[in-house]
Amino acid sequence: MNRKIRVGILFGGRSAEHEVSLQSAKNVIEAIDKKKYEVVLIGIDKKGRWYLSEASRFLLHADNPNLIKLNKANESVVLVPGRKVEQLVSLSDHRSVGPVDVVFPVLHGPFGEDGTVQGLLKLANIPFVGAGVLGSAIGMDKDVMKRLLRDAGIPTAKFLVFARSSLGEIDFEEVKNHLSLPFFIKPANLGSSVGINKVIDKKQFEHALKDAFEYDNKILIEEYIEGREIECSVLGNDNPIASVPGEVIPQHEFYSYEAKYIDENGAILEIPARLPEHIINEVQDLAIKTFKTLCCEGMARVDFFLRNGTEVIVNELNTIPGFTTISMYPKLWEASGISCTELIDRLIQLALERFEREQKLKTSFEL
């Protein structure tokens, strides 16, 4: 009998999207093929401490998105790079917890989706699901992402970028003249609509600036695009494929954090989206082009606006999309004929294939 592949599920984390990650991890753990994979649960609390979690009690209030928490009454562990047999070590007695064959980071936002954890795993020589260091960092920084999209000729919304050091120079009238009203203000390095505000007047402008700078030292001010919100999932490494597109019809002011992860009635998800064939093809082609342009691997969800029913505009890309019960990424693949269990299996296999390929590369030069 073949040995099960030992998969480390990494979840929680220090970002403002901590609770979203807990919900995503819960669903990945429930859907993964237990006959093929042995699951090792590694929860990260909001201070960055790692815990080896027991499957029966790794979450508190697991069924309530408003109260869900990481159970920290478990063993604290640390990842030790360069020690294959003793990768995970207990902090209490320095006992080896053993190696993992591959890690599935189910982390959202900074300190997990931005290349930091990916760099740690790469140093530890452990295969991992999803984009590498570069793709993850690009996917998290909306400023760099949008500049690369623009330079690649991929249509994206008009935007302005400001650092905290230039806060006193951000003028409402200048922004309004450049982007028109309304517009959005958002942190440059965050996801899930955290810290994002729609601005319709100067009073909201001041509040939105303050809120965005609570989460990042760089902010993005972006034009408001009136149109349908379309999303498309991408899967693969060198030859990625795109799912059927879906449509998000927000029931809130916009597709907010609450609408995405807490309020089950916060948005209507129409899967597949009702679109003409040529628009479906354009969305799928642009999703794959965006995926490649931003140096992604494994998985990503690409979000679009469809303006006037004809103009497809890329909003952003998410390198570790949500896996909650109301998340678009797995739902779009399910509609495309790939179940959540099969999707997780494919993602793990893609991670192992990439790792095997990278192991063949030379890392030193000998005369």
C-alpha positions in Angstrom: 0.0 0.0 0.0 1.4 3.4 -1.0 2.2 5.9 1.8 -0.2 8.8 2.1 1.2 12.2 1.0 1.6 14.3 4.1 0.1 17.7 3.5 0.6 20.7 5.8 -2.4 23.0 5.8 -1.2 26.4 6.8 -3.9 28.8 7.9 -4.8 31.8 10.1 -2.0 34.3 9.9 -1.3 37.9 11.0 -3.3 39.7 8.4 -6.7 41.4 8.7 -8.1 38.4 6.7 -7.3 36.0 9.5 -10.9 34.8 10.0 -11.4 34.3 6.3 -8.4 32.0 6.2 -9.9 30.0 9.1 -13.1 29.5 7.1 -11.2 28.6 3.9 -9.0 26.1 5.8 -12.1 24.4 7.3 -13.5 23.8 3.9 -10.2 22.6 2.4 -9.7 20.1 5.3 -13.3 18.8 4.8 -12.9 18.4 1.0 -9.4 16.9 0.8 -9.1 13.2 -0.2 -8.3 11.5 3.2 -7.5 8.2 1.4 -4.7 9.9 -0.5 -3.5 12.6 1.9 -2.6 12.7 5.5 -3.4 16.2 6.8 -1.2 18.1 9.2 -2.9 21.2 10.5 -0.7 24.2 11.3 -2.6 27.3 12.6 -0.9 30.7 12.8 -2.3 33.2 15.3 -2.6 36.9 14.9 0.9 37.4 16.5 2.5 35.0 14.1 2.9 32.0 16.4 2.5 28.6 14.9 0.4 25.8 16.4 0.1 22.1 15.5 -3.6 21.7 15.6 -5.8 18.7 16.2 -8.4 18.1 13.5 -11.2 17.6 16.1 -10.6 21.0 17.8 -8.5 23.3 15.7 -11.2 26.0 15.6 -13.5 27.6 18.1 -17.1 28.6 16.9 -16.3 27.0 13.6 -19.8 27.4 12.2 -20.1 31.1 13.0 -18.2 33.5 10.7 -18.6 36.3 13.2 -17.1 34.3 16.1 -14.7 31.8 14.5 -11.3 31.7 16.2 -8.1 29.6 16.1 -7.9 27.3 19.1 -4.5 28.0 20.6 -4.7 25.3 23.2 -2.4 23.2 21.1 1.3 22.5 20.7 3.5 25.4 19.5 5.8 24.5 16.7 8.4 26.1 14.5 9.6 25.3 11.0 13.3 24.6 10.8 14.7 25.2 7.3 17.3 22.7 6.1 16.4 19.8 8.3 14.3 17.5 6.2 13.6 14.9 8.9 12.8 17.5 11.6 11.1 20.3 9.6 8.5 20.9 12.3 9.8 21.0 15.8 7.9 21.5 19.1 8.8 24.7 21.0 8.1 23.1 24.4 10.5 20.2 24.3 12.3 20.5 20.9 10.8 17.2 19.8 10.5 16.6 16.1 7.0 16.6 14.8 8.2 15.2 11.5 8.4 16.4 7.9 5.6 17.3 5.5 5.7 16.4 1.8 3.9 19.5 0.6 2.3 22.6 2.2 -1.0 24.1 1.2 -1.0 27.7 2.3 -4.6 28.7 2.9 -3.5 32.2 4.0 -5.0 35.5 2.8 -3.4 38.9 2.8 0.0 40.1 4.1 2.3 37.6 5.9 0.9 34.7 3.9 -0.2 35.6 0.4 2.5 38.2 -0.3 5.6 36.0 -0.8 6.7 35.9 2.8 5.6 32.4 3.7 6.4 31.3 0.1 10.0 32.5 0.7 10.2 30.6 4.0 9.0 27.4 2.4 11.4 27.8 -0.5 14.3 28.2 2.0 13.0 25.1 3.8 13.0 23.2 0.4 9.3 22.2 0.8 6.9 22.1 -2.1 3.9 24.4 -1.7 0.7 25.1 -3.5 0.2 28.3 -5.4 2.3 31.1 -6.8 6.0 31.4 -5.9 7.7 34.4 -4.2 7.5 36.8 -7.1 4.0 36.0 -8.3 2.7 36.2 -4.7 4.4 39.6 -4.1 3.1 41.0 -7.3 -0.4 39.7 -6.8 -0.6 41.3 -3.4 0.7 44.8 -4.4 -2.1 46.4 -6.4 0.2 49.2 -7.5 2.8 46.9 -9.1 0.1 44.6 -10.4 -1.7 47.3 -12.3 1.5 48.8 -13.7 2.4 45.4 -15.1 -1.1 44.9 -16.5 -1.0 48.3 -18.1 2.4 47.7 -19.7 1.2 44.4 -21.0 -1.7 46.1 -22.8 -4.3 44.5 -20.5 -7.2 46.9 -19.9 -7.4 48.0 -16.3 -9.0 50.9 -14.4 -7.3 54.3 -14.1 -5.5 54.7 -10.8 -3.3 56.9 -8.6 -0.8 55.7 -5.9 0.3 57.6 -2.8 2.7 56.7 0.0 2.1 57.7 3.6 4.9 60.3 3.3 2.8 62.2 0.8 -0.4 62.2 2.8 -0.4 66.0 3.2 -0.1 66.4 -0.6 -3.2 64.3 -1.5 -5.7 66.8 -2.8 -9.4 65.9 -3.2 -10.0 68.3 -6.1 -7.0 67.0 -8.0 -8.0 63.4 -7.5 -11.6 64.2 -8.5 -10.4 65.9 -11.7 -8.3 63.0 -12.6 -10.7 60.1 -11.8 -14.1 61.8 -11.5 -16.6 60.9 -8.7 -17.2 58.4 -7.2 -13.9 56.6 -6.8 -12.4 54.0 -4.5 -9.6 54.3 -2.0 -7.9 51.1 -0.9 -4.7 49.8 0.8 -2.2 48.8 -1.9 -1.4 45.5 -0.1 -4.5 43.8 1.1 -7.4 41.9 -0.2 -11.0 40.8 0.6 -12.2 44.4 0.5 -10.6 45.3 3.9 -9.9 49.0 4.3 -11.7 49.8 1.0 -14.1 52.8 0.8 -16.2 54.2 -2.0 -15.8 58.0 -2.0 -18.6 60.4 -3.2 -17.6 63.6 -1.4 -14.7 65.3 0.4 -15.9 64.3 3.9 -15.8 60.6 2.8 -12.5 61.2 1.2 -10.8 62.2 4.5 -12.2 59.1 6.3 -11.3 56.8 3.4 -7.7 58.0 3.4 -7.3 57.4 7.1 -8.9 54.0 6.9 -6.7 52.8 4.0 -3.5 54.0 5.8 -4.5 52.0 8.8 -3.6 48.9 6.8 -0.8 49.9 4.6 1.9 52.6 4.0 0.9 52.8 0.3 -2.7 53.4 -1.0 -4.4 53.1 -4.3 -7.1 55.6 -5.5 -9.0 54.1 -8.4 -11.7 55.1 -10.8 -15.2 53.7 -10.2 -16.3 51.6 -13.1 -20.0 51.1 -13.5 -20.5 47.6 -14.8 -21.1 44.0 -14.1 -18.6 42.2 -11.8 -17.3 39.0 -13.5 -14.8 36.5 -12.0 -12.8 33.7 -13.6 -10.7 31.0 -11.9 -7.3 29.9 -13.4 -5.6 26.6 -12.7 -2.2 25.3 -13.8 1.6 26.1 -14.1 3.0 26.5 -17.6 -0.2 25.7 -19.4 -3.0 27.1 -17.2 -6.7 26.7 -18.0 -9.6 29.0 -17.2 -13.0 28.1 -15.7 -16.4 29.3 -16.8 -16.9 32.9 -15.7 -19.3 33.8 -12.9 -21.0 37.0 -12.0 -21.1 38.6 -8.6 -24.3 40.7 -8.0 -23.6 42.6 -4.8 -26.6 43.3 -2.5 -24.5 45.8 -0.5 -23.0 49.1 -1.7 -20.2 47.1 -3.3 -18.7 43.6 -2.9 -17.5 44.3 0.7 -15.7 42.0 3.2 -19.1 41.3 4.9 -20.7 40.4 1.6 -17.9 38.1 0.6 -17.4 36.1 3.8 -20.0 36.8 6.5 -23.4 37.6 5.0 -24.6 34.6 2.9 -27.1 37.0 1.3 -24.5 39.7 0.7 -24.2 38.9 -3.0 -25.9 36.8 -5.6 -23.5 34.5 -7.4 -24.6 33.7 -10.9 -22.6 30.7 -12.1 -22.0 30.5 -15.0 -22.5 34.1 -15.9 -25.0 34.9 -18.6 -22.6 36.3 -21.2 -22.3 36.1 -25.0 -19.9 33.4 -26.2 -17.4 36.0 -27.5 -17.3 37.8 -24.1 -16.8 34.4 -22.3 -13.9 33.7 -24.6 -12.4 37.2 -24.0 -12.7 36.8 -20.2 -11.0 33.4 -20.2 -8.2 34.6 -22.6 -7.6 37.7 -20.5 -7.7 35.6 -17.3 -4.9 33.4 -18.6 -2.9 36.3 -20.0 -3.2 38.1 -16.6 -2.1 35.0 -14.8 1.0 34.6 -17.0 1.8 38.4 -17.0 1.8 38.4 -13.2 4.1 35.3 -13.0 1.5 33.2 -11.3 1.5 29.4 -10.8 -1.0 26.9 -9.4 -4.1 29.0 -8.9 -5.6 32.4 -9.1 -8.9 34.1 -9.4 -9.1 37.0 -11.8 -11.7 39.7 -11.3 -13.2 41.8 -14.1 -15.6 44.6 -14.8 -17.8 44.4 -17.9 -18.7 48.0 -18.9 -21.6 48.7 -21.2 -21.9 45.0 -21.9 -18.9 45.0 -24.3 -15.7 46.3 -22.6 -13.8 43.8 -20.4 -11.6 45.4 -17.8 -9.3 43.5 -15.4 -9.8 44.7 -11.8 -7.3 42.5 -9.9 -5.9 39.0 -9.4 -5.9 37.0 -6.2 -3.2 34.3 -5.8 -4.8 32.5 -2.8 -8.5 32.9 -3.4 -11.0 32.1 -0.8 -12.1 28.5 -0.3 -15.1 29.3 1.9 -18.6 27.8 1.3 -19.5 31.0 -0.6 -16.2 31.5 -2.4 -16.2 31.9 -6.2 -12.9 30.1 -6.9 -14.0 26.5 -6.1 -17.6 27.2 -7.2 -16.4 28.2 -10.7 -14.4 25.0 -11.0 -17.3 23.0 -9.8 -19.4 24.5 -12.5 -16.6 23.7 -15.0 -16.7 20.0 -14.0 -14.0 19.9 -11.3 -15.2 19.1 -7.8 -13.5 20.7 -4.7 -11.9 17.4 -3.8 -10.4 17.0 -7.3 -9.4 20.7 -7.4 -7.4 20.3 -4.2 -5.8 17.2 -5.6 -4.8 19.0 -8.8 -3.3 21.9 -6.9 -1.2 19.6 -4.7 0.0 17.7 -7.8 0.9 21.0 -9.5 3.0 22.0 -6.5 4.8 18.7 -6.5 5.5 18.9 -10.3 6.9 22.4 -10.0 9.1 21.4 -7.1 10.5 18.4 -9.0 11.2 20.6 -12.0 13.0 23.2 -9.8 15.1 20.5 -8.1 16.8 19.8 -11.5 18.1 23.4 -11.7 21.7 24.2 -10.8 22.1 26.3 -7.7 25.8 26.7 -7.9 28.6 27.0 -10.5 31.5 24.7 -10.5 34.6 25.1 -12.7 
